[in-house]
Structures are given as structure tokens and as C-alpha cells.
Amino acid sequence: MNNAHIQFGSSVVSLEDFQEHPEKYAHTVLLARNTAGHALCLCTPTHPKLVIAKRANRFYVAGWPNEG
């Protein structure tokens, strides 16, 4: 079981739930992408930025380029 979480603006979502039901979070993710421009990975104390991308009407998150 994965215990990682993602922060989209003021909302915190489990990575597992986001991966299984991305459509449930579409509005939250879009709002974060349009305001902050990124999400945060809460998997480490440094909270690295995550790029928010949209492909084929589905949102994805990925590590920020050159930040590990």
C-alpha cells in the first residue's frame, strides 16, 4: 500500500487515490495548475515540486525537471 500524498493548492490527496480516480480530482488539479503552476509531493520533508500535465483529457504529475 502506498502512503504518499500530493498537495494541489490547499487540497491534499493520496497518490493511490489520484492514480485510481484522476477524474475525481480534475477540478482541483486544474485549479492548482492555473494558480500555483505545480503540485507538491509530500513524500519527503522538502516537498519537491511536481509538474502538472494534461494529455488525452487526463491529468498527470511528474517530478520537476532537474530536481530529482
N, CA, C and O atoms as a Tinker XYZ file with bonds, in Angstrom:
   272  protein
     1  N      0.844000   -1.190000    0.000000    73     2
     2  CA     0.000000    0.000000    0.000000    64     1     3
     3  C      0.883000    1.244000    0.000000    63     2     4     5
     4  O      1.844000    1.332000    0.764000    81     3
     5  N      0.558000    2.184000   -0.842000    73     3     6
     6  CA     1.316000    3.426000   -0.970000    64     5     7
     7  C      0.805000    4.439000    0.049000    63     6     8     9
     8  O     -0.404000    4.601000    0.214000    81     7
     9  N      1.724000    5.120000    0.730000    73     7    10
    10  CA     1.343000    6.091000    1.753000    64     9    11
    11  C      1.673000    7.525000    1.325000    63    10    12    13
    12  O      1.616000    8.441000    2.145000    81    11
    13  N      2.015000    7.725000    0.059000    73    11    14
    14  CA     2.413000    9.047000   -0.439000    64    13    15
    15  C      1.187000    9.929000   -0.673000    63    14    16    17
    16  O      0.096000    9.447000   -0.977000    81    15
    17  N      1.404000   11.234000   -0.520000    73    15    18
    18  CA     0.338000   12.215000   -0.748000    64    17    19
    19  C      0.842000   13.345000   -1.630000    63    18    20    21
    20  O      2.037000   13.636000   -1.673000    81    19
    21  N     -0.091000   13.977000   -2.333000    73    19    22
    22  CA     0.202000   15.108000   -3.203000    64    21    23
    23  C     -0.626000   16.293000   -2.727000    63    22    24    25
    24  O     -1.789000   16.142000   -2.351000    81    23
    25  N     -0.010000   17.478000   -2.746000    73    23    26
    26  CA    -0.742000   18.685000   -2.396000    64    25    27
    27  C     -1.006000   19.479000   -3.664000    63    26    28    29
    28  O     -0.080000   19.871000   -4.375000    81    27
    29  N     -2.284000   19.708000   -3.935000    73    27    30
    30  CA    -2.732000   20.542000   -5.052000    64    29    31
    31  C     -3.332000   21.797000   -4.436000    63    30    32    33
    32  O     -4.490000   21.779000   -4.016000    81    31
    33  N     -2.578000   22.875000   -4.373000    73    31    34
    34  CA    -3.065000   24.088000   -3.716000    64    33    35
    35  C     -3.286000   23.808000   -2.247000    63    34    36    37
    36  O     -2.340000   23.453000   -1.544000    81    35
    37  N     -4.511000   23.957000   -1.759000    73    35    38
    38  CA    -4.801000   23.693000   -0.353000    64    37    39
    39  C     -5.361000   22.287000   -0.127000    63    38    40    41
    40  O     -5.685000   21.928000    1.006000    81    39
    41  N     -5.478000   21.495000   -1.182000    73    39    42
    42  CA    -6.012000   20.132000   -1.074000    64    41    43
    43  C     -4.891000   19.104000   -1.045000    63    42    44    45
    44  O     -3.927000   19.195000   -1.806000    81    43
    45  N     -5.029000   18.128000   -0.157000    73    43    46
    46  CA    -4.069000   17.024000   -0.067000    64    45    47
    47  C     -4.791000   15.745000   -0.467000    63    46    48    49
    48  O     -5.872000   15.440000    0.035000    81    47
    49  N     -4.168000   14.999000   -1.388000    73    47    50
    50  CA    -4.770000   13.810000   -1.971000    64    49    51
    51  C     -3.780000   12.661000   -1.866000    63    50    52    53
    52  O     -2.578000   12.863000   -2.037000    81    51
    53  N     -4.266000   11.465000   -1.589000    73    51    54
    54  CA    -3.362000   10.315000   -1.593000    64    53    55
    55  C     -2.983000   10.008000   -3.044000    63    54    56    57
    56  O     -3.817000   10.077000   -3.947000    81    55
    57  N     -1.729000    9.672000   -3.243000    73    55    58
    58  CA    -1.249000    9.341000   -4.587000    64    57    59
    59  C     -2.029000    8.159000   -5.143000    63    58    60    61
    60  O     -2.389000    8.148000   -6.320000    81    59
    61  N     -2.285000    7.181000   -4.314000    73    59    62
    62  CA    -3.020000    5.996000   -4.750000    64    61    63
    63  C     -4.418000    6.361000   -5.257000    63    62    64    65
    64  O     -4.836000    5.880000   -6.310000    81    63
    65  N     -5.137000    7.201000   -4.523000    73    63    66
    66  CA    -6.477000    7.605000   -4.944000    64    65    67
    67  C     -6.424000    8.441000   -6.221000    63    66    68    69
    68  O     -7.267000    8.284000   -7.105000    81    67
    69  N     -5.433000    9.327000   -6.317000    73    67    70
    70  CA    -5.278000   10.140000   -7.525000    64    69    71
    71  C     -5.027000    9.256000   -8.744000    63    70    72    73
    72  O     -5.586000    9.497000   -9.814000    81    71
    73  N     -4.186000    8.234000   -8.583000    73    71    74
    74  CA    -3.888000    7.347000   -9.700000    64    73    75
    75  C     -5.088000    6.500000  -10.102000    63    74    76    77
    76  O     -5.290000    6.230000  -11.286000    81    75
    77  N     -5.880000    6.081000   -9.127000    73    75    78
    78  CA    -7.027000    5.233000   -9.415000    64    77    79
    79  C     -8.250000    6.009000   -9.908000    63    78    80    81
    80  O     -9.048000    5.484000  -10.685000    81    79
    81  N     -8.399000    7.270000   -9.453000    73    79    82
    82  CA    -9.579000    8.061000   -9.799000    64    81    83
    83  C     -9.204000    9.493000  -10.190000    63    82    84    85
    84  O     -9.657000   10.437000   -9.543000    81    83
    85  N     -8.395000    9.674000  -11.223000    73    83    86
    86  CA    -7.943000   11.022000  -11.570000    64    85    87
    87  C     -9.082000   11.969000  -11.938000    63    86    88    89
    88  O     -8.980000   13.175000  -11.709000    81    87
    89  N    -10.155000   11.443000  -12.498000    73    87    90
    90  CA   -11.277000   12.292000  -12.892000    64    89    91
    91  C    -11.933000   12.961000  -11.684000    63    90    92    93
    92  O    -12.500000   14.048000  -11.803000    81    91
    93  N    -11.856000   12.320000  -10.539000    73    91    94
    94  CA   -12.433000   12.853000   -9.298000    64    93    95
    95  C    -11.741000   14.141000   -8.864000    63    94    96    97
    96  O    -12.335000   14.968000   -8.172000    81    95
    97  N    -10.481000   14.308000   -9.274000    73    95    98
    98  CA    -9.678000   15.456000   -8.851000    64    97    99
    99  C     -9.407000   16.456000   -9.973000    63    98   100   101
   100  O     -8.598000   17.368000   -9.796000    81    99
   101  N    -10.060000   16.306000  -11.114000    73    99   102
   102  CA    -9.771000   17.142000  -12.277000    64   101   103
   103  C     -9.887000   18.636000  -11.969000    63   102   104   105
   104  O     -9.008000   19.407000  -12.353000    81   103
   105  N    -10.936000   19.052000  -11.295000    73   103   106
   106  CA   -11.118000   20.480000  -10.987000    64   105   107
   107  C    -10.028000   20.972000  -10.033000    63   106   108   109
   108  O     -9.479000   22.056000  -10.228000    81   107
   109  N     -9.717000   20.193000   -9.018000    73   107   110
   110  CA    -8.686000   20.551000   -8.033000    64   109   111
   111  C     -7.325000   20.683000   -8.703000    63   110   112   113
   112  O     -6.584000   21.627000   -8.428000    81   111
   113  N     -6.996000   19.752000   -9.571000    73   111   114
   114  CA    -5.704000   19.756000  -10.268000    64   113   115
   115  C     -5.628000   20.938000  -11.239000    63   114   116   117
   116  O     -4.602000   21.614000  -11.307000    81   115
   117  N     -6.687000   21.187000  -11.975000    73   115   118
   118  CA    -6.719000   22.312000  -12.907000    64   117   119
   119  C     -6.553000   23.633000  -12.166000    63   118   120   121
   120  O     -5.813000   24.505000  -12.620000    81   119
   121  N     -7.224000   23.790000  -11.043000    73   119   122
   122  CA    -7.095000   24.998000  -10.242000    64   121   123
   123  C     -5.660000   25.189000   -9.757000    63   122   124   125
   124  O     -5.128000   26.297000   -9.818000    81   123
   125  N     -5.031000   24.119000   -9.278000    73   123   126
   126  CA    -3.634000   24.204000   -8.821000    64   125   127
   127  C     -2.703000   24.552000   -9.976000    63   126   128   129
   128  O     -1.787000   25.359000   -9.820000    81   127
   129  N     -2.936000   23.945000  -11.130000    73   127   130
   130  CA    -2.086000   24.221000  -12.294000    64   129   131
   131  C     -2.217000   25.675000  -12.744000    63   130   132   133
   132  O     -1.227000   26.292000  -13.138000    81   131
   133  N     -3.418000   26.218000  -12.687000    73   131   134
   134  CA    -3.652000   27.588000  -13.145000    64   133   135
   135  C     -3.243000   28.643000  -12.121000    63   134   136   137
   136  O     -2.979000   29.784000  -12.502000    81   135
   137  N     -3.181000   28.304000  -10.847000    73   135   138
   138  CA    -2.814000   29.286000   -9.819000    64   137   139
   139  C     -1.350000   29.139000   -9.408000    63   138   140   141
   140  O     -0.564000   30.071000   -9.583000    81   139
   141  N     -0.979000   27.993000   -8.870000    73   139   142
   142  CA     0.398000   27.787000   -8.412000    64   141   143
   143  C      1.325000   27.357000   -9.549000    63   142   144   145
   144  O      2.521000   27.647000   -9.532000    81   143
   145  N      0.762000   26.668000  -10.527000    73   143   146
   146  CA     1.568000   26.182000  -11.645000    64   145   147
   147  C      2.220000   24.834000  -11.395000    63   146   148   149
   148  O      2.926000   24.318000  -12.262000    81   147
   149  N      1.995000   24.256000  -10.221000    73   147   150
   150  CA     2.591000   22.969000   -9.885000    64   149   151
   151  C      1.864000   22.371000   -8.680000    63   150   152   153
   152  O      1.034000   23.023000   -8.047000    81   151
   153  N      2.193000   21.126000   -8.383000    73   151   154
   154  CA     1.733000   20.456000   -7.169000    64   153   155
   155  C      2.969000   20.197000   -6.315000    63   154   156   157
   156  O      4.091000   20.465000   -6.746000    81   155
   157  N      2.767000   19.680000   -5.112000    73   155   158
   158  CA     3.878000   19.337000   -4.229000    64   157   159
   159  C      3.769000   17.875000   -3.820000    63   158   160   161
   160  O      2.685000   17.387000   -3.498000    81   159
   161  N      4.902000   17.184000   -3.836000    73   159   162
   162  CA     4.960000   15.812000   -3.353000    64   161   163
   163  C      5.229000   15.868000   -1.851000    63   162   164   165
   164  O      6.209000   16.474000   -1.416000    81   163
   165  N      4.378000   15.250000   -1.073000    73   163   166
   166  CA     4.548000   15.264000    0.378000    64   165   167
   167  C      5.267000   14.009000    0.868000    63   166   168   169
   168  O      5.155000   13.635000    2.036000    81   167
   169  N      6.005000   13.362000   -0.035000    73   167   170
   170  CA     6.698000   12.118000    0.291000    64   169   171
   171  C      7.983000   12.344000    1.083000    63   170   172   173
   172  O      8.475000   11.421000    1.732000    81   171
   173  N      8.528000   13.551000    1.038000    73   171   174
   174  CA     9.741000   13.879000    1.784000    64   173   175
   175  C      9.546000   15.221000    2.480000    63   174   176   177
   176  O      8.660000   15.987000    2.101000    81   175
   177  N     10.355000   15.517000    3.487000    73   175   178
   178  CA    10.222000   16.801000    4.197000    64   177   179
   179  C     10.478000   18.029000    3.321000    63   178   180   181
   180  O     10.044000   19.128000    3.666000    81   179
   181  N     11.173000   17.861000    2.196000    73   179   182
   182  CA    11.480000   19.005000    1.328000    64   181   183
   183  C     10.333000   19.353000    0.383000    63   182   184   185
   184  O     10.367000   20.410000   -0.247000    81   183
   185  N      9.323000   18.497000    0.268000    73   183   186
   186  CA     8.150000   18.711000   -0.587000    64   185   187
   187  C      8.522000   19.176000   -1.998000    63   186   188   189
   188  O      8.225000   20.310000   -2.372000    81   187
   189  N      9.175000   18.302000   -2.785000    73   187   190
   190  CA     9.556000   18.702000   -4.146000    64   189   191
   191  C      8.348000   19.040000   -5.015000    63   190   192   193
   192  O      7.261000   18.489000   -4.845000    81   191
   193  N      8.570000   19.962000   -5.950000    73   191   194
   194  CA     7.518000   20.367000   -6.885000    64   193   195
   195  C      7.230000   19.245000   -7.866000    63   194   196   197
   196  O      8.112000   18.463000   -8.221000    81   195
   197  N      5.979000   19.182000   -8.295000    73   195   198
   198  CA     5.553000   18.238000   -9.323000    64   197   199
   199  C      4.936000   19.018000  -10.483000    63   198   200   201
   200  O      4.107000   19.905000  -10.282000    81   199
   201  N      5.346000   18.677000  -11.674000    73   199   202
   202  CA     4.761000   19.260000  -12.884000    64   201   203
   203  C      3.371000   18.660000  -13.064000    63   202   204   205
   204  O      3.177000   17.462000  -12.857000    81   203
   205  N      2.417000   19.483000  -13.446000    73   203   206
   206  CA     1.071000   19.008000  -13.755000    64   205   207
   207  C      0.896000   19.084000  -15.267000    63   206   208   209
   208  O      0.971000   20.158000  -15.865000    81   207
   209  N      0.662000   17.924000  -15.871000    73   207   210
   210  CA     0.484000   17.863000  -17.322000    64   209   211
   211  C     -0.885000   17.280000  -17.637000    63   210   212   213
   212  O     -1.458000   16.543000  -16.834000    81   211
   213  N     -1.401000   17.616000  -18.805000    73   211   214
   214  CA    -2.672000   17.055000  -19.248000    64   213   215
   215  C     -2.487000   16.479000  -20.641000    63   214   216   217
   216  O     -2.043000   17.155000  -21.569000    81   215
   217  N     -2.843000   15.207000  -20.755000    73   215   218
   218  CA    -2.766000   14.522000  -22.048000    64   217   219
   219  C     -4.019000   13.678000  -22.211000    63   218   220   221
   220  O     -4.418000   12.958000  -21.296000    81   219
   221  N     -4.623000   13.770000  -23.357000    73   219   222
   222  CA    -5.829000   12.985000  -23.664000    64   221   223
   223  C     -6.888000   13.140000  -22.574000    63   222   224   225
   224  O     -7.478000   12.158000  -22.124000    81   223
   225  N     -7.123000   14.389000  -22.154000    73   223   226
   226  CA    -8.135000   14.716000  -21.147000    64   225   227
   227  C     -7.908000   14.064000  -19.790000    63   226   228   229
   228  O     -8.856000   13.844000  -19.036000    81   227
   229  N     -6.653000   13.753000  -19.477000    73   227   230
   230  CA    -6.317000   13.177000  -18.169000    64   229   231
   231  C     -5.107000   13.916000  -17.609000    63   230   232   233
   232  O     -4.153000   14.193000  -18.337000    81   231
   233  N     -5.147000   14.236000  -16.319000    73   231   234
   234  CA    -4.042000   14.915000  -15.666000    64   233   235
   235  C     -3.019000   13.916000  -15.143000    63   234   236   237
   236  O     -3.363000   12.827000  -14.685000    81   235
   237  N     -1.752000   14.315000  -15.223000    73   235   238
   238  CA    -0.633000   13.525000  -14.723000    64   237   239
   239  C      0.259000   14.446000  -13.907000    63   238   240   241
   240  O      0.283000   15.656000  -14.132000    81   239
   241  N      0.991000   13.876000  -12.963000    73   239   242
   242  CA     2.009000   14.626000  -12.238000    64   241   243
   243  C      3.337000   13.910000  -12.410000    63   242   244   245
   244  O      3.392000   12.685000  -12.519000    81   243
   245  N      4.400000   14.692000  -12.433000    73   243   246
   246  CA     5.739000   14.147000  -12.602000    64   245   247
   247  C      6.729000   15.028000  -11.854000    63   246   248   249
   248  O      6.442000   16.189000  -11.562000    81   247
   249  N      7.889000   14.474000  -11.549000    73   247   250
   250  CA     8.923000   15.256000  -10.870000    64   249   251
   251  C      9.315000   16.479000  -11.674000    63   250   252   253
   252  O      9.354000   16.437000  -12.903000    81   251
   253  N      9.603000   17.562000  -10.984000    73   251   254
   254  CA    10.025000   18.808000  -11.612000    64   253   255
   255  C     11.367000   18.561000  -12.290000    63   254   256   257
   256  O     12.235000   17.923000  -11.695000    81   255
   257  N     11.567000   19.047000  -13.520000    73   255   258
   258  CA    12.832000   18.809000  -14.224000    64   257   259
   259  C     14.046000   19.263000  -13.414000    63   258   260   261
   260  O     14.029000   20.331000  -12.803000    81   259
   261  N     15.072000   18.465000  -13.414000    73   259   262
   262  CA    16.357000   18.719000  -12.754000    64   261   263
   263  C     16.271000   18.831000  -11.238000    63   262   264   265
   264  O     17.188000   19.371000  -10.621000    81   263
   265  N     15.205000   18.341000  -10.619000    73   263   266
   266  CA    15.095000   18.377000   -9.166000    64   265   267
   267  C     15.058000   16.995000   -8.534000    63   266   268   269
   268  O     14.805000   16.864000   -7.337000    81   267
   269  N     15.305000   15.981000   -9.320000    73   267   270
   270  CA    15.357000   14.619000   -8.766000    64   269   271
   271  C     14.044000   13.951000   -8.591000    63   270   272
   272  O     13.989000   12.809000   -8.133000    81   271
